[in-house]
Amino acid sequence: MTTVQVRKFRDIGPVIKAVRESRALRQEDLAEQLAFSRDYLIDLEKGKGNLYITRLFRTLNELGITVTLTYGSSDGEATDGGA
């Protein structure tokens, strides 16, 4: 398993992309599974936040709350993820 500590929303995008790619999912396929546009997924992977996610992370940081992401491949094996 890979663990990444996230301090800002931009840190999440590379993790989303790495896990998607490790599972051999195309952006189009994942976006369709999640019922949103590929453009939105592209923005997520680039770390482009919106007003709500920006406010969420400002609040978390102000309160000293840490977000940690832990992930592995779909078969349960650890992945490098490039993050």
ABEGO torsion letter per residue (X at the ends): XBBBBBABAAAAAAAAAAAAAAAGBBAAAAAAAAGBBAAAAAAAAAGBBBAAAAAAAAAAAAAGBBBBBBBBBAAGBBBAGGX
